[in-house]
């Protein structure tokens, strides 16, 4: 049995008990770093159950309005953000599940030489030799900065670091237009992006992945189907789908 067949079989088995008697439309609030996995999982869930998945990326006041008043059924968030949403009464406490982590990766502008980052020392040299480095202000950016600090390079690299974020696009957007020489962000939103070439994952000792959880919104009008989606996202059937978009299933 080939890989595709095994995945489809696992999905069918994993969702056999989850399909509702009628199709629902589930709206999932998601962020940039969670979108690839949600898109892939959503497509599999749709095929297996007949439910429809709609993803919406919101921020600021628009996100708060969705969380408080809907329409929306599920939301992804970092663990600390999810905890805050539970405390505010936006998310049902017993529904929250970690479902994936996304490692850090390195990209360069399309056609540019790819630096060696195969070891911690090689990665360190690549950062030192780069004329400029870009990373985000979010989770991945914080983890990149922590890695740089761990390497003892914070002061040395300070003058050539450019921070992106604030809803202006992923690191690869700025990298493609030449704003900096090396970009570091979550691998799942770097691979295959136009105008850039993916180099590889940051070496494990300084690669702190970004975790994401899924939770049921209290304003959801499709709670049964939404809980079925959560069950699927955290099932063994989800693992190969997540890995297909450069994410790892959460271990706890």
C-alpha positions in Angstrom: 0.0 0.0 0.0 1.5 3.4 -1.0 1.8 6.4 1.3 -1.3 8.1 -0.2 -3.4 5.0 0.2 -2.2 4.6 3.8 -3.1 8.2 4.6 -6.6 7.9 3.1 -7.2 4.6 4.9 -6.1 6.2 8.3 -8.3 9.2 7.7 -11.3 7.0 6.9 -10.8 4.8 10.0 -10.1 7.8 12.2 -13.2 9.6 11.2 -15.6 6.7 10.8 -17.2 7.6 14.2 -17.0 11.3 13.8 -19.3 12.0 10.8 -22.4 13.8 11.7 -25.8 13.1 10.1 -25.8 16.5 8.4 -23.0 18.6 6.8 -21.9 21.7 8.7 -19.8 24.6 7.7 -17.0 25.2 10.2 -15.2 28.6 10.3 -11.7 28.4 11.8 -9.8 31.5 12.9 -6.2 30.9 12.1 -2.9 32.7 12.0 -0.2 32.8 9.4 1.9 30.1 11.1 -1.0 27.7 11.5 -2.6 28.1 8.1 -0.7 25.4 6.1 -1.6 22.6 8.6 -5.2 23.7 9.0 -5.7 23.9 5.2 -4.3 20.3 4.7 -6.3 18.9 7.7 -9.4 20.7 6.6 -9.3 19.3 3.1 -9.0 15.7 4.5 -11.8 16.3 7.1 -14.1 17.7 4.3 -13.5 14.6 2.2 -14.1 12.2 5.0 -17.1 13.8 6.6 -18.9 16.1 4.1 -18.4 19.1 6.4 -17.0 22.3 4.9 -14.0 24.1 6.4 -13.5 27.8 6.0 -10.4 29.5 7.2 -10.2 33.2 8.2 -7.1 35.1 9.2 -8.0 38.1 11.4 -6.1 40.3 13.8 -6.7 43.2 16.2 -10.2 44.4 16.7 -11.6 42.3 13.9 -10.3 39.1 15.5 -11.7 40.1 18.9 -15.1 40.8 17.4 -15.0 37.3 15.8 -14.0 35.7 19.0 -16.7 37.4 21.0 -19.6 37.5 18.6 -18.8 35.1 15.7 -19.4 33.8 13.3 -16.7 31.4 14.1 -16.4 27.9 15.5 -12.7 27.1 16.2 -9.5 29.0 16.8 -5.8 28.2 16.7 -3.5 29.9 19.1 -0.2 29.6 21.0 -0.7 27.8 24.3 -0.4 31.0 26.4 -2.8 32.8 24.1 -5.2 30.0 24.3 -5.1 30.0 28.0 -5.9 33.7 28.0 -8.9 33.1 25.7 -10.2 30.4 28.1 -10.0 32.8 31.0 -11.9 35.5 29.0 -14.6 33.0 28.2 -14.0 33.0 24.5 -12.9 29.3 24.3 -14.5 26.2 26.0 -11.8 25.0 28.5 -12.2 21.3 28.0 -11.9 21.5 24.2 -8.4 22.9 24.1 -5.8 20.5 22.5 -2.3 21.0 21.3 -2.1 19.7 17.8 1.2 20.7 16.1 4.6 22.3 16.3 6.5 24.0 13.5 10.3 24.1 13.4 12.4 27.0 12.3 13.9 27.1 8.8 16.2 29.3 6.7 15.6 30.7 3.2 17.5 32.9 0.9 16.5 34.9 -2.1 15.9 32.8 -5.3 19.1 32.0 -7.0 21.3 33.2 -4.2 24.0 30.9 -2.8 22.7 28.6 -0.1 24.8 28.8 3.1 25.8 25.7 5.0 23.6 25.3 8.1 24.0 21.6 8.6 25.5 22.0 12.1 25.3 24.5 14.9 28.7 25.9 14.0 27.9 26.1 10.3 24.6 27.9 11.2 26.5 30.3 13.5 29.0 31.1 10.7 26.2 31.6 8.2 24.6 34.2 10.5 27.9 35.9 11.1 28.8 36.0 7.4 25.3 37.3 6.3 25.1 40.9 5.4 21.6 41.1 6.8 19.1 38.8 8.6 15.3 39.0 8.8 12.9 37.3 11.2 9.5 38.0 12.6 8.2 39.6 15.8 6.0 36.6 16.6 6.8 33.2 18.1 9.3 32.2 15.5 11.1 35.5 15.8 11.3 35.2 19.5 12.7 31.7 19.2 15.2 32.8 16.5 16.4 35.5 18.9 16.7 33.0 21.7 18.8 30.8 19.5 21.1 33.8 18.5 21.4 34.6 22.2 22.3 31.0 22.9 25.1 31.2 20.3 26.5 34.3 21.9 25.8 36.5 18.9 23.1 38.9 20.1 25.3 42.0 20.2 27.3 41.0 17.1 24.3 40.6 14.9 22.2 43.4 16.4 23.0 45.9 13.6 22.0 43.6 10.8 18.8 42.2 12.1 15.5 43.4 10.5 12.2 42.5 12.2 9.1 41.9 10.1 5.5 41.4 11.2 2.6 43.5 12.2 0.3 41.8 9.6 2.6 42.9 6.7 3.4 39.4 5.5 5.7 36.5 6.1 9.5 36.8 6.2 9.7 35.3 2.7 7.7 38.3 1.3 10.5 40.7 2.4 13.2 38.3 1.5 12.0 37.9 -2.1 12.1 41.7 -2.6 15.7 41.9 -1.3 15.2 43.5 2.1 17.7 41.1 3.6 20.0 38.3 2.7 18.9 35.5 5.0 15.4 34.9 6.4 14.5 32.7 9.3 10.9 31.7 10.2 8.7 28.6 10.6 9.6 26.1 7.9 5.9 25.4 7.1 5.5 29.0 5.8 8.8 29.2 4.0 9.1 26.1 1.8 8.2 26.8 -1.8 7.4 30.5 -1.5 7.9 32.6 -4.7 11.2 34.5 -5.1 12.9 32.4 -2.4 14.8 29.2 -2.0 14.5 27.1 1.1 17.9 26.1 2.6 16.9 23.8 5.4 15.8 23.6 9.1 17.8 25.4 11.7 20.0 22.8 13.6 18.2 21.1 16.4 20.2 22.4 19.4 19.1 26.0 18.5 15.8 25.1 16.8 12.9 25.8 19.2 9.6 25.0 17.3 6.5 27.0 17.7 3.5 25.2 19.2 -0.1 25.6 18.3 -3.3 24.5 19.9 -6.9 24.3 18.7 -10.0 25.2 20.7 -13.8 25.4 20.4 -15.2 28.9 20.6 -18.1 29.4 23.0 -20.0 31.3 20.2 -19.9 28.3 17.9 -23.2 27.1 16.6 -21.7 23.8 15.2 -20.2 22.4 18.4 -20.6 18.7 17.6 -18.9 19.1 14.2 -16.3 21.4 15.7 -15.4 18.8 18.4 -15.1 16.2 15.6 -12.6 18.4 13.8 -10.6 18.7 17.0 -10.7 15.0 17.5 -9.4 14.4 14.0 -6.7 17.1 14.3 -5.2 15.3 17.3 -5.7 11.7 16.0 -3.0 9.5 14.5 -4.5 10.0 11.1 -3.5 13.7 11.3 0.2 13.0 11.7 1.2 12.2 8.1 -0.9 15.1 6.9 0.9 17.6 9.2 4.3 16.2 8.2 3.3 16.8 4.6 3.3 20.5 5.2 6.4 20.6 7.4 4.7 20.4 10.8 5.0 17.8 13.5 2.0 16.5 15.5 2.0 17.7 19.2 3.4 15.1 21.6 1.3 16.2 24.6 
